[in-house]
């Protein structure tokens, strides 16, 4: 169907978890992750 992107952003002692489901492809999702992430990011990519 599409791609489910799971990534964890850690910073300032707090952990934020966000899930993105998109049909646009990896480039769009990775670009979005880079924009919102200013610290260490762990990305899990699952293909539905």
PDB file of N, CA, C and O in Angstrom:
ATOM      1  N   UNK A   1       0.839  -1.200   0.000  1.00  0.00           N
ATOM      2  CA  UNK A   1       0.000   0.000   0.000  1.00  0.00           C
ATOM      3  C   UNK A   1       0.879   1.257   0.000  1.00  0.00           C
ATOM      4  O   UNK A   1       0.964   1.975  -0.996  1.00  0.00           O
ATOM      5  N   UNK A   2       1.511   1.496   1.112  1.00  0.00           N
ATOM      6  CA  UNK A   2       2.364   2.675   1.209  1.00  0.00           C
ATOM      7  C   UNK A   2       3.544   2.396   2.113  1.00  0.00           C
ATOM      8  O   UNK A   2       3.995   1.256   2.225  1.00  0.00           O
ATOM      9  N   UNK A   3       4.035   3.419   2.747  1.00  0.00           N
ATOM     10  CA  UNK A   3       5.142   3.256   3.671  1.00  0.00           C
ATOM     11  C   UNK A   3       4.733   3.781   5.037  1.00  0.00           C
ATOM     12  O   UNK A   3       4.071   4.812   5.154  1.00  0.00           O
ATOM     13  N   UNK A   4       5.138   3.057   6.060  1.00  0.00           N
ATOM     14  CA  UNK A   4       4.918   3.520   7.423  1.00  0.00           C
ATOM     15  C   UNK A   4       6.275   3.874   8.011  1.00  0.00           C
ATOM     16  O   UNK A   4       7.155   3.018   8.103  1.00  0.00           O
ATOM     17  N   UNK A   5       6.452   5.132   8.409  1.00  0.00           N
ATOM     18  CA  UNK A   5       7.717   5.588   8.951  1.00  0.00           C
ATOM     19  C   UNK A   5       7.573   5.791  10.449  1.00  0.00           C
ATOM     20  O   UNK A   5       6.699   6.529  10.903  1.00  0.00           O
ATOM     21  N   UNK A   6       8.432   5.133  11.212  1.00  0.00           N
ATOM     22  CA  UNK A   6       8.430   5.319  12.654  1.00  0.00           C
ATOM     23  C   UNK A   6       9.799   5.850  13.043  1.00  0.00           C
ATOM     24  O   UNK A   6      10.823   5.251  12.713  1.00  0.00           O
ATOM     25  N   UNK A   7       9.813   6.964  13.739  1.00  0.00           N
ATOM     26  CA  UNK A   7      11.091   7.500  14.145  1.00  0.00           C
ATOM     27  C   UNK A   7      10.995   8.048  15.552  1.00  0.00           C
ATOM     28  O   UNK A   7       9.939   8.522  15.973  1.00  0.00           O
ATOM     29  N   UNK A   8      12.092   7.984  16.275  1.00  0.00           N
ATOM     30  CA  UNK A   8      12.139   8.450  17.656  1.00  0.00           C
ATOM     31  C   UNK A   8      13.137   9.602  17.738  1.00  0.00           C
ATOM     32  O   UNK A   8      14.279   9.473  17.298  1.00  0.00           O
ATOM     33  N   UNK A   9      12.707  10.711  18.297  1.00  0.00           N
ATOM     34  CA  UNK A   9      13.583  11.860  18.467  1.00  0.00           C
ATOM     35  C   UNK A   9      13.857  12.043  19.957  1.00  0.00           C
ATOM     36  O   UNK A   9      12.932  12.161  20.760  1.00  0.00           O
ATOM     37  N   UNK A  10      15.140  12.063  20.312  1.00  0.00           N
ATOM     38  CA  UNK A  10      15.495  12.235  21.716  1.00  0.00           C
ATOM     39  C   UNK A  10      16.213  13.562  21.892  1.00  0.00           C
ATOM     40  O   UNK A  10      17.044  13.942  21.068  1.00  0.00           O
ATOM     41  N   UNK A  11      15.894  14.250  22.945  1.00  0.00           N
ATOM     42  CA  UNK A  11      16.557  15.521  23.212  1.00  0.00           C
ATOM     43  C   UNK A  11      16.072  16.127  24.512  1.00  0.00           C
ATOM     44  O   UNK A  11      14.894  16.012  24.851  1.00  0.00           O
ATOM     45  N   UNK A  12      16.959  16.763  25.236  1.00  0.00           N
ATOM     46  CA  UNK A  12      16.640  17.459  26.480  1.00  0.00           C
ATOM     47  C   UNK A  12      15.959  16.527  27.480  1.00  0.00           C
ATOM     48  O   UNK A  12      15.056  16.941  28.207  1.00  0.00           O
ATOM     49  N   UNK A  13      16.393  15.275  27.512  1.00  0.00           N
ATOM     50  CA  UNK A  13      15.871  14.330  28.490  1.00  0.00           C
ATOM     51  C   UNK A  13      14.467  13.846  28.206  1.00  0.00           C
ATOM     52  O   UNK A  13      13.888  13.118  29.012  1.00  0.00           O
ATOM     53  N   UNK A  14      13.905  14.241  27.065  1.00  0.00           N
ATOM     54  CA  UNK A  14      12.554  13.799  26.739  1.00  0.00           C
ATOM     55  C   UNK A  14      12.571  13.002  25.447  1.00  0.00           C
ATOM     56  O   UNK A  14      13.456  13.174  24.609  1.00  0.00           O
ATOM     57  N   UNK A  15      11.601  12.142  25.296  1.00  0.00           N
ATOM     58  CA  UNK A  15      11.512  11.310  24.102  1.00  0.00           C
ATOM     59  C   UNK A  15      10.180  11.577  23.419  1.00  0.00           C
ATOM     60  O   UNK A  15       9.121  11.475  24.037  1.00  0.00           O
ATOM     61  N   UNK A  16      10.243  11.921  22.139  1.00  0.00           N
ATOM     62  CA  UNK A  16       9.029  12.146  21.375  1.00  0.00           C
ATOM     63  C   UNK A  16       8.911  11.047  20.337  1.00  0.00           C
ATOM     64  O   UNK A  16       9.880  10.748  19.639  1.00  0.00           O
ATOM     65  N   UNK A  17       7.747  10.447  20.225  1.00  0.00           N
ATOM     66  CA  UNK A  17       7.519   9.401  19.235  1.00  0.00           C
ATOM     67  C   UNK A  17       6.480   9.893  18.237  1.00  0.00           C
ATOM     68  O   UNK A  17       5.420  10.390  18.616  1.00  0.00           O
ATOM     69  N   UNK A  18       6.801   9.746  16.959  1.00  0.00           N
ATOM     70  CA  UNK A  18       5.861  10.154  15.929  1.00  0.00           C
ATOM     71  C   UNK A  18       5.803   9.073  14.864  1.00  0.00           C
ATOM     72  O   UNK A  18       6.807   8.420  14.577  1.00  0.00           O
ATOM     73  N   UNK A  19       4.634   8.885  14.284  1.00  0.00           N
ATOM     74  CA  UNK A  19       4.448   7.892  13.230  1.00  0.00           C
ATOM     75  C   UNK A  19       3.908   8.594  11.988  1.00  0.00           C
ATOM     76  O   UNK A  19       2.922   9.329  12.054  1.00  0.00           O
ATOM     77  N   UNK A  20       4.563   8.359  10.866  1.00  0.00           N
ATOM     78  CA  UNK A  20       4.103   8.945   9.603  1.00  0.00           C
ATOM     79  C   UNK A  20       3.709   7.828   8.654  1.00  0.00           C
ATOM     80  O   UNK A  20       4.476   6.890   8.437  1.00  0.00           O
ATOM     81  N   UNK A  21       2.532   7.926   8.098  1.00  0.00           N
ATOM     82  CA  UNK A  21       2.113   7.007   7.048  1.00  0.00           C
ATOM     83  C   UNK A  21       1.902   7.818   5.785  1.00  0.00           C
ATOM     84  O   UNK A  21       1.091   8.744   5.759  1.00  0.00           O
ATOM     85  N   UNK A  22       2.641   7.464   4.728  1.00  0.00           N
ATOM     86  CA  UNK A  22       2.550   8.262   3.507  1.00  0.00           C
ATOM     87  C   UNK A  22       2.656   7.378   2.286  1.00  0.00           C
ATOM     88  O   UNK A  22       3.241   6.296   2.333  1.00  0.00           O
ATOM     89  N   UNK A  23       2.088   7.846   1.201  1.00  0.00           N
ATOM     90  CA  UNK A  23       2.159   7.137  -0.061  1.00  0.00           C
ATOM     91  C   UNK A  23       3.091   7.847  -1.036  1.00  0.00           C
ATOM     92  O   UNK A  23       3.205   7.449  -2.195  1.00  0.00           O
ATOM     93  N   UNK A  24       3.758   8.903  -0.563  1.00  0.00           N
ATOM     94  CA  UNK A  24       4.586   9.713  -1.447  1.00  0.00           C
ATOM     95  C   UNK A  24       5.970   9.107  -1.655  1.00  0.00           C
ATOM     96  O   UNK A  24       6.632   9.407  -2.649  1.00  0.00           O
ATOM     97  N   UNK A  25       6.411   8.259  -0.733  1.00  0.00           N
ATOM     98  CA  UNK A  25       7.710   7.628  -0.907  1.00  0.00           C
ATOM     99  C   UNK A  25       8.706   8.042   0.155  1.00  0.00           C
ATOM    100  O   UNK A  25       8.431   8.901   0.993  1.00  0.00           O
ATOM    101  N   UNK A  26       9.865   7.415   0.101  1.00  0.00           N
ATOM    102  CA  UNK A  26      10.865   7.625   1.142  1.00  0.00           C
ATOM    103  C   UNK A  26      11.402   9.053   1.161  1.00  0.00           C
ATOM    104  O   UNK A  26      11.626   9.612   2.235  1.00  0.00           O
ATOM    105  N   UNK A  27      11.611   9.650  -0.013  1.00  0.00           N
ATOM    106  CA  UNK A  27      12.236  10.966  -0.064  1.00  0.00           C
ATOM    107  C   UNK A  27      11.441  11.996   0.728  1.00  0.00           C
ATOM    108  O   UNK A  27      12.020  12.796   1.463  1.00  0.00           O
ATOM    109  N   UNK A  28      10.119  11.980   0.584  1.00  0.00           N
ATOM    110  CA  UNK A  28       9.278  12.946   1.284  1.00  0.00           C
ATOM    111  C   UNK A  28       9.363  12.732   2.790  1.00  0.00           C
ATOM    112  O   UNK A  28       9.517  13.688   3.549  1.00  0.00           O
ATOM    113  N   UNK A  29       9.264  11.488   3.217  1.00  0.00           N
ATOM    114  CA  UNK A  29       9.257  11.200   4.648  1.00  0.00           C
ATOM    115  C   UNK A  29      10.600  11.548   5.285  1.00  0.00           C
ATOM    116  O   UNK A  29      10.639  12.152   6.357  1.00  0.00           O
ATOM    117  N   UNK A  30      11.699  11.172   4.634  1.00  0.00           N
ATOM    118  CA  UNK A  30      13.008  11.470   5.200  1.00  0.00           C
ATOM    119  C   UNK A  30      13.246  12.975   5.264  1.00  0.00           C
ATOM    120  O   UNK A  30      13.843  13.472   6.219  1.00  0.00           O
ATOM    121  N   UNK A  31      12.776  13.707   4.240  1.00  0.00           N
ATOM    122  CA  UNK A  31      12.932  15.158   4.245  1.00  0.00           C
ATOM    123  C   UNK A  31      12.173  15.761   5.423  1.00  0.00           C
ATOM    124  O   UNK A  31      12.669  16.672   6.085  1.00  0.00           O
ATOM    125  N   UNK A  32      10.973  15.253   5.682  1.00  0.00           N
ATOM    126  CA  UNK A  32      10.167  15.752   6.789  1.00  0.00           C
ATOM    127  C   UNK A  32      10.862  15.471   8.116  1.00  0.00           C
ATOM    128  O   UNK A  32      10.865  16.311   9.017  1.00  0.00           O
ATOM    129  N   UNK A  33      11.447  14.290   8.226  1.00  0.00           N
ATOM    130  CA  UNK A  33      12.148  13.942   9.464  1.00  0.00           C
ATOM    131  C   UNK A  33      13.341  14.865   9.675  1.00  0.00           C
ATOM    132  O   UNK A  33      13.594  15.303  10.798  1.00  0.00           O
ATOM    133  N   UNK A  34      14.078  15.166   8.604  1.00  0.00           N
ATOM    134  CA  UNK A  34      15.238  16.036   8.730  1.00  0.00           C
ATOM    135  C   UNK A  34      14.846  17.451   9.146  1.00  0.00           C
ATOM    136  O   UNK A  34      15.572  18.105   9.895  1.00  0.00           O
ATOM    137  N   UNK A  35      13.700  17.921   8.659  1.00  0.00           N
ATOM    138  CA  UNK A  35      13.267  19.278   8.985  1.00  0.00           C
ATOM    139  C   UNK A  35      12.911  19.396  10.469  1.00  0.00           C
ATOM    140  O   UNK A  35      13.300  20.362  11.124  1.00  0.00           O
ATOM    141  N   UNK A  36      12.178  18.425  10.995  1.00  0.00           N
ATOM    142  CA  UNK A  36      11.708  18.557  12.369  1.00  0.00           C
ATOM    143  C   UNK A  36      12.739  18.083  13.375  1.00  0.00           C
ATOM    144  O   UNK A  36      12.604  18.360  14.567  1.00  0.00           O
ATOM    145  N   UNK A  37      13.781  17.363  12.918  1.00  0.00           N
ATOM    146  CA  UNK A  37      14.718  16.802  13.870  1.00  0.00           C
ATOM    147  C   UNK A  37      15.991  17.622  13.887  1.00  0.00           C
ATOM    148  O   UNK A  37      16.624  17.831  12.852  1.00  0.00           O
ATOM    149  N   UNK A  38      16.360  18.084  15.070  1.00  0.00           N
ATOM    150  CA  UNK A  38      17.595  18.841  15.219  1.00  0.00           C
ATOM    151  C   UNK A  38      18.571  18.063  16.104  1.00  0.00           C
ATOM    152  O   UNK A  38      19.654  18.554  16.424  1.00  0.00           O
ATOM    153  N   UNK A  39      18.187  16.864  16.491  1.00  0.00           N
ATOM    154  CA  UNK A  39      19.040  16.061  17.378  1.00  0.00           C
ATOM    155  C   UNK A  39      19.098  14.624  16.864  1.00  0.00           C
ATOM    156  O   UNK A  39      18.647  14.340  15.755  1.00  0.00           O
ATOM    157  N   UNK A  40      19.644  13.730  17.660  1.00  0.00           N
ATOM    158  CA  UNK A  40      19.786  12.340  17.224  1.00  0.00           C
ATOM    159  C   UNK A  40      18.427  11.738  16.902  1.00  0.00           C
ATOM    160  O   UNK A  40      17.485  11.856  17.685  1.00  0.00           O
ATOM    161  N   UNK A  41      18.332  11.101  15.763  1.00  0.00           N
ATOM    162  CA  UNK A  41      17.064  10.526  15.324  1.00  0.00           C
ATOM    163  C   UNK A  41      17.275   9.083  14.909  1.00  0.00           C
ATOM    164  O   UNK A  41      18.213   8.770  14.175  1.00  0.00           O
ATOM    165  N   UNK A  42      16.405   8.209  15.379  1.00  0.00           N
ATOM    166  CA  UNK A  42      16.420   6.816  14.965  1.00  0.00           C
ATOM    167  C   UNK A  42      15.199   6.579  14.102  1.00  0.00           C
ATOM    168  O   UNK A  42      14.073   6.848  14.522  1.00  0.00           O
ATOM    169  N   UNK A  43      15.420   6.073  12.887  1.00  0.00           N
ATOM    170  CA  UNK A  43      14.326   5.928  11.934  1.00  0.00           C
ATOM    171  C   UNK A  43      14.079   4.452  11.655  1.00  0.00           C
ATOM    172  O   UNK A  43      15.008   3.707  11.344  1.00  0.00           O
ATOM    173  N   UNK A  44      12.823   4.035  11.769  1.00  0.00           N
ATOM    174  CA  UNK A  44      12.423   2.692  11.402  1.00  0.00           C
ATOM    175  C   UNK A  44      11.516   2.781  10.187  1.00  0.00           C
ATOM    176  O   UNK A  44      10.505   3.482  10.213  1.00  0.00           O
ATOM    177  N   UNK A  45      11.873   2.077   9.125  1.00  0.00           N
ATOM    178  CA  UNK A  45      11.074   2.117   7.910  1.00  0.00           C
ATOM    179  C   UNK A  45      10.416   0.766   7.697  1.00  0.00           C
ATOM    180  O   UNK A  45      11.091  -0.260   7.609  1.00  0.00           O
ATOM    181  N   UNK A  46       9.082   0.773   7.614  1.00  0.00           N
ATOM    182  CA  UNK A  46       8.324  -0.456   7.423  1.00  0.00           C
ATOM    183  C   UNK A  46       7.514  -0.322   6.149  1.00  0.00           C
ATOM    184  O   UNK A  46       6.771   0.645   5.984  1.00  0.00           O
ATOM    185  N   UNK A  47       7.649  -1.272   5.256  1.00  0.00           N
ATOM    186  CA  UNK A  47       6.916  -1.222   4.000  1.00  0.00           C
ATOM    187  C   UNK A  47       5.645  -2.038   4.132  1.00  0.00           C
ATOM    188  O   UNK A  47       5.691  -3.242   4.382  1.00  0.00           O
ATOM    189  N   UNK A  48       4.499  -1.370   3.963  1.00  0.00           N
ATOM    190  CA  UNK A  48       3.205  -2.042   4.106  1.00  0.00           C
ATOM    191  C   UNK A  48       2.886  -2.816   2.849  1.00  0.00           C
ATOM    192  O   UNK A  48       1.836  -3.454   2.767  1.00  0.00           O
TER     193      UNK A  48
END
